[in-house]
Amino acid sequence: MTHAENMMDPFNIGLYAIEAGLVGIVIYAMAVLPALFKSMI
């Protein structure tokens, strides 16, 4: 399999989606949690 075919593999696409989701969640948490803590304190 070439690299391009490997990237189009559904399993790899799923992994990329999961990784992108995790990164997005971490960035979202870093942006939102400090604001939540400020409003609580």
DSSP file (Angstrom, degrees, kcal/mol; ACC not computed):
  #  RESIDUE AA STRUCTURE BP1 BP2  ACC     N-H-->O    O-->H-N    N-H-->O    O-->H-N    TCO  KAPPA ALPHA  PHI   PSI    X-CA   Y-CA   Z-CA
    1    1 A M              0   0    0      0, 0.0     2,-0.1     0, 0.0     0, 0.0   0.000 360.0 360.0 360.0 137.5    0.0    0.0    0.0
    2    2 A T     >  -     0   0    0      1,-0.1     4,-2.3     4,-0.0     5,-0.2  -0.339 360.0-105.0 -78.3 169.1    1.2    3.5   -0.8
    3    3 A H  H  > S+     0   0    0      1,-0.2     4,-2.2     2,-0.2     5,-0.2   0.900 121.1  52.9 -62.4 -40.4    1.2    6.2    1.8
    4    4 A A  H  > S+     0   0    0      1,-0.2     4,-1.3     2,-0.2    -1,-0.2   0.922 110.3  46.7 -63.4 -44.1   -1.9    7.9    0.2
    5    5 A E  H  4 S+     0   0    0      1,-0.2     3,-0.3     2,-0.2     4,-0.3   0.901 110.9  53.3 -63.3 -39.7   -3.9    4.6    0.2
    6    6 A N  H >< S+     0   0    0     -4,-2.3     3,-1.2     1,-0.2     6,-0.2   0.885 106.1  52.7 -63.1 -38.7   -2.8    4.0    3.8
    7    7 A M  H 3< S+     0   0    0     -4,-2.2    -1,-0.2     1,-0.3    -2,-0.2   0.798 106.2  54.3 -67.8 -27.6   -4.1    7.5    4.8
    8    8 A M  T 3< S+     0   0    0     -4,-1.3    -1,-0.3    -3,-0.3    -2,-0.2   0.436  78.8 121.0 -87.1   2.6   -7.5    6.7    3.2
    9    9 A D    <>  -     0   0    0     -3,-1.2     4,-2.5    -4,-0.3     3,-0.3  -0.474  67.9-132.7 -65.7 131.0   -7.9    3.6    5.3
   10   10 A P  H  > S+     0   0    0      0, 0.0     4,-2.4     0, 0.0     5,-0.2   0.870 105.4  53.7 -55.9 -38.7  -11.1    3.9    7.3
   11   11 A F  H  > S+     0   0    0      1,-0.2     4,-2.1     2,-0.2     5,-0.1   0.925 110.5  46.4 -63.2 -42.9   -9.4    2.7   10.5
   12   12 A N  H  > S+     0   0    0     -3,-0.3     4,-2.9    -6,-0.2    -1,-0.2   0.899 109.9  53.7 -66.1 -39.0   -6.7    5.4   10.1
   13   13 A I  H  X S+     0   0    0     -4,-2.5     4,-2.5     1,-0.2    -1,-0.2   0.910 108.3  51.1 -60.2 -40.6   -9.3    8.0    9.4
   14   14 A G  H  X S+     0   0    0     -4,-2.4     4,-2.5    -5,-0.2    -1,-0.2   0.914 110.0  48.8 -61.6 -42.8  -11.0    7.0   12.7
   15   15 A L  H  X S+     0   0    0     -4,-2.1     4,-2.8     1,-0.2     5,-0.2   0.931 111.2  49.6 -63.2 -44.3   -7.7    7.3   14.6
   16   16 A Y  H  X S+     0   0    0     -4,-2.9     4,-2.7     1,-0.2    -2,-0.2   0.910 111.2  49.9 -60.6 -40.7   -7.1   10.8   13.0
   17   17 A A  H  X S+     0   0    0     -4,-2.5     4,-2.4     2,-0.2    -1,-0.2   0.909 111.5  48.3 -64.1 -41.9  -10.7   11.8   14.0
   18   18 A I  H  X S+     0   0    0     -4,-2.5     4,-2.6     2,-0.2    -2,-0.2   0.929 113.1  47.5 -63.8 -44.7  -10.2   10.6   17.6
   19   19 A E  H  X S+     0   0    0     -4,-2.8     4,-2.6     1,-0.2    -2,-0.2   0.924 112.5  48.8 -63.4 -43.2   -6.8   12.4   17.9
   20   20 A A  H  X S+     0   0    0     -4,-2.7     4,-2.5    -5,-0.2    -1,-0.2   0.898 111.9  50.5 -62.6 -39.4   -8.3   15.6   16.4
   21   21 A G  H  X S+     0   0    0     -4,-2.4     4,-2.6     2,-0.2    -2,-0.2   0.912 110.1  49.0 -64.4 -42.7  -11.2   15.3   18.8
   22   22 A L  H  X S+     0   0    0     -4,-2.6     4,-2.5     2,-0.2    -2,-0.2   0.928 111.8  48.6 -63.0 -44.9   -8.9   14.9   21.8
   23   23 A V  H  X S+     0   0    0     -4,-2.6     4,-2.6     1,-0.2     5,-0.2   0.925 112.2  49.6 -60.6 -43.8   -6.8   17.8   20.8
   24   24 A G  H  X S+     0   0    0     -4,-2.5     4,-2.7     1,-0.2    -2,-0.2   0.901 110.5  49.9 -61.9 -41.0   -9.9   19.9   20.4
   25   25 A I  H  X S+     0   0    0     -4,-2.6     4,-2.9     2,-0.2    -1,-0.2   0.916 111.2  49.0 -63.8 -43.0  -11.2   18.9   23.8
   26   26 A V  H  X S+     0   0    0     -4,-2.5     4,-2.6     2,-0.2    -2,-0.2   0.935 113.7  45.6 -62.9 -45.9   -7.9   19.7   25.5
   27   27 A I  H  X S+     0   0    0     -4,-2.6     4,-1.7     2,-0.2    -2,-0.2   0.922 114.3  49.1 -63.6 -42.6   -7.8   23.2   23.9
   28   28 A Y  H  X S+     0   0    0     -4,-2.7     4,-2.7    -5,-0.2     5,-0.3   0.917 111.7  49.0 -61.7 -43.8  -11.5   23.8   24.7
   29   29 A A  H  X S+     0   0    0     -4,-2.9     4,-2.8     1,-0.2    -2,-0.2   0.912 109.4  51.7 -63.2 -42.4  -10.9   22.7   28.3
   30   30 A M  H  < S+     0   0    0     -4,-2.6    -1,-0.2     1,-0.2    -2,-0.2   0.838 115.7  42.7 -64.2 -31.0   -7.9   25.0   28.6
   31   31 A A  H  < S+     0   0    0     -4,-1.7     4,-0.4    -5,-0.2    -2,-0.2   0.862 124.1  33.5 -80.1 -36.8  -10.0   27.9   27.3
   32   32 A V  H  X S+     0   0    0     -4,-2.7     4,-2.1    -5,-0.2     3,-0.3   0.860 105.2  64.8 -93.3 -38.5  -13.2   27.2   29.3
   33   33 A L  H  X S+     0   0    0     -4,-2.8     4,-2.8    -5,-0.3     5,-0.2   0.898  99.3  52.6 -60.1 -43.8  -12.0   25.8   32.7
   34   34 A P  H  > S+     0   0    0      0, 0.0     4,-2.2     0, 0.0    -1,-0.2   0.902 110.6  49.5 -58.4 -37.5  -10.2   28.9   33.9
   35   35 A A  H  > S+     0   0    0     -4,-0.4     4,-2.0    -3,-0.3    -2,-0.2   0.901 111.1  49.5 -66.3 -39.7  -13.4   30.9   33.2
   36   36 A L  H  X S+     0   0    0     -4,-2.1     4,-1.7     1,-0.2    -1,-0.2   0.924 111.2  48.9 -64.8 -43.2  -15.5   28.4   35.1
   37   37 A F  H  X S+     0   0    0     -4,-2.8     4,-2.5     1,-0.2    -2,-0.2   0.902 109.6  52.7 -64.6 -39.2  -13.1   28.4   38.1
   38   38 A K  H  < S+     0   0    0     -4,-2.2    -1,-0.2    -5,-0.2    -2,-0.2   0.905 109.8  48.2 -62.1 -40.1  -13.1   32.2   38.2
   39   39 A S  H  < S+     0   0    0     -4,-2.0    -1,-0.2     1,-0.2    -2,-0.2   0.800 113.2  48.7 -72.4 -26.1  -16.9   32.3   38.2
   40   40 A M  H  <        0   0    0     -4,-1.7    -2,-0.2     1,-0.2    -1,-0.2   0.888 360.0 360.0 -77.5 -39.8  -17.0   29.7   41.0
   41   41 A I     <        0   0    0     -4,-2.5    -1,-0.2    -5,-0.2    -2,-0.2   0.509 360.0 360.0 -77.3 360.0  -14.5   31.4   43.3
